[in-house]
Amino acid sequence: MRKYIIEYHTGVRHEVNVNTLEEAQEFALSGLAYTGEKITILDDCNNVVSVARWWEHEPNEDDEVLVQFGSFGFYETWSDI
């Protein structure tokens, strides 16, 4: 098991112990809300390992959408670093 920190950039952070980064990403999605902020996942050394960026507009055809919040905006699929 590895520890990951999910940072919602709203004052909310969660530490999770999971087997893979993908499991940490799934956990992050379970707490997702319309915040207008990116979501960052850090490893146990506080290194950023994955980011879901927020875009404050409706997606275009070529955008890779993780989750959309109506016409308010969307989170782009995870970018692993």
C-alpha positions as YAML, in Angstrom:
chain: A
units: angstrom
residues:
- id: 1
  name: MET
  ca: [0.00, 0.00, 0.00]
- id: 2
  name: ARG
  ca: [1.13, 3.53, -0.76]
- id: 3
  name: LYS
  ca: [0.05, 6.81, 0.76]
- id: 4
  name: TYR
  ca: [-1.25, 9.52, -1.56]
- id: 5
  name: ILE
  ca: [-2.52, 12.98, -0.70]
- id: 6
  name: ILE
  ca: [-5.48, 14.32, -2.63]
- id: 7
  name: GLU
  ca: [-5.51, 18.11, -2.71]
- id: 8
  name: TYR
  ca: [-8.72, 19.78, -3.89]
- id: 9
  name: HIS
  ca: [-7.24, 23.30, -3.46]
- id: 10
  name: THR
  ca: [-10.24, 24.40, -1.41]
- id: 11
  name: GLY
  ca: [-8.81, 23.65, 2.01]
- id: 12
  name: VAL
  ca: [-9.84, 19.99, 1.69]
- id: 13
  name: ARG
  ca: [-7.10, 17.34, 1.65]
- id: 14
  name: HIS
  ca: [-7.42, 13.60, 2.01]
- id: 15
  name: GLU
  ca: [-4.71, 11.07, 2.74]
- id: 16
  name: VAL
  ca: [-5.45, 7.66, 1.29]
- id: 17
  name: ASN
  ca: [-3.61, 4.35, 1.45]
- id: 18
  name: VAL
  ca: [-4.15, 2.46, -1.78]
- id: 19
  name: ASN
  ca: [-2.27, 0.08, -4.05]
- id: 20
  name: THR
  ca: [-2.04, 2.23, -7.20]
- id: 21
  name: LEU
  ca: [-2.22, 5.79, -8.45]
- id: 22
  name: GLU
  ca: [-5.34, 4.82, -10.38]
- id: 23
  name: GLU
  ca: [-7.06, 3.90, -7.11]
- id: 24
  name: ALA
  ca: [-6.10, 7.29, -5.68]
- id: 25
  name: GLN
  ca: [-7.59, 8.94, -8.77]
- id: 26
  name: GLU
  ca: [-10.82, 6.98, -8.30]
- id: 27
  name: PHE
  ca: [-10.96, 8.07, -4.66]
- id: 28
  name: ALA
  ca: [-10.44, 11.70, -5.72]
- id: 29
  name: LEU
  ca: [-13.38, 11.44, -8.10]
- id: 30
  name: SER
  ca: [-15.63, 10.16, -5.32]
- id: 31
  name: GLY
  ca: [-15.15, 13.50, -3.51]
- id: 32
  name: LEU
  ca: [-15.32, 15.66, -6.60]
- id: 33
  name: ALA
  ca: [-17.50, 18.77, -6.60]
- id: 34
  name: TYR
  ca: [-17.84, 21.92, -8.66]
- id: 35
  name: THR
  ca: [-15.13, 24.09, -7.12]
- id: 36
  name: GLY
  ca: [-13.43, 25.80, -10.03]
- id: 37
  name: GLU
  ca: [-10.08, 24.46, -8.80]
- id: 38
  name: LYS
  ca: [-7.75, 21.76, -10.10]
- id: 39
  name: ILE
  ca: [-7.26, 18.49, -8.24]
- id: 40
  name: THR
  ca: [-3.72, 17.43, -7.41]
- id: 41
  name: ILE
  ca: [-2.49, 14.06, -6.18]
- id: 42
  name: LEU
  ca: [0.81, 13.97, -4.30]
- id: 43
  name: ASP
  ca: [2.92, 11.01, -3.24]
- id: 44
  name: ASP
  ca: [4.18, 10.41, 0.29]
- id: 45
  name: CYS
  ca: [7.13, 12.77, -0.37]
- id: 46
  name: ASN
  ca: [4.77, 15.60, -1.40]
- id: 47
  name: ASN
  ca: [5.71, 15.31, -5.07]
- id: 48
  name: VAL
  ca: [2.87, 16.00, -7.51]
- id: 49
  name: VAL
  ca: [2.16, 12.80, -9.42]
- id: 50
  name: SER
  ca: [-1.17, 13.57, -11.11]
- id: 51
  name: VAL
  ca: [-3.36, 16.59, -11.89]
- id: 52
  name: ALA
  ca: [-6.91, 17.03, -13.16]
- id: 53
  name: ARG
  ca: [-7.11, 20.60, -14.45]
- id: 54
  name: TRP
  ca: [-10.29, 22.68, -14.29]
- id: 55
  name: TRP
  ca: [-11.49, 24.60, -17.35]
- id: 56
  name: GLU
  ca: [-14.19, 27.21, -16.82]
- id: 57
  name: HIS
  ca: [-16.04, 26.73, -20.11]
- id: 58
  name: GLU
  ca: [-17.90, 24.02, -21.95]
- id: 59
  name: PRO
  ca: [-15.56, 21.46, -23.53]
- id: 60
  name: ASN
  ca: [-14.71, 21.53, -27.21]
- id: 61
  name: GLU
  ca: [-14.86, 18.41, -29.36]
- id: 62
  name: ASP
  ca: [-11.16, 17.69, -28.91]
- id: 63
  name: ASP
  ca: [-11.04, 18.22, -25.12]
- id: 64
  name: GLU
  ca: [-10.46, 15.14, -22.95]
- id: 65
  name: VAL
  ca: [-13.22, 15.39, -20.34]
- id: 66
  name: LEU
  ca: [-13.02, 13.64, -16.99]
- id: 67
  name: VAL
  ca: [-16.17, 15.21, -15.50]
- id: 68
  name: GLN
  ca: [-18.34, 18.04, -16.82]
- id: 69
  name: PHE
  ca: [-20.44, 20.39, -14.69]
- id: 70
  name: GLY
  ca: [-23.03, 21.61, -17.19]
- id: 71
  name: SER
  ca: [-22.03, 24.83, -18.92]
- id: 72
  name: PHE
  ca: [-19.93, 25.93, -15.91]
- id: 73
  name: GLY
  ca: [-16.86, 23.94, -16.89]
- id: 74
  name: PHE
  ca: [-15.11, 20.61, -16.76]
- id: 75
  name: TYR
  ca: [-12.18, 18.69, -15.35]
- id: 76
  name: GLU
  ca: [-9.69, 17.46, -17.94]
- id: 77
  name: THR
  ca: [-8.56, 13.83, -17.74]
- id: 78
  name: TRP
  ca: [-5.69, 13.09, -15.37]
- id: 79
  name: SER
  ca: [-2.20, 14.18, -16.38]
- id: 80
  name: ASP
  ca: [0.34, 11.92, -14.70]
- id: 81
  name: ILE
  ca: [3.62, 13.65, -13.98]
...
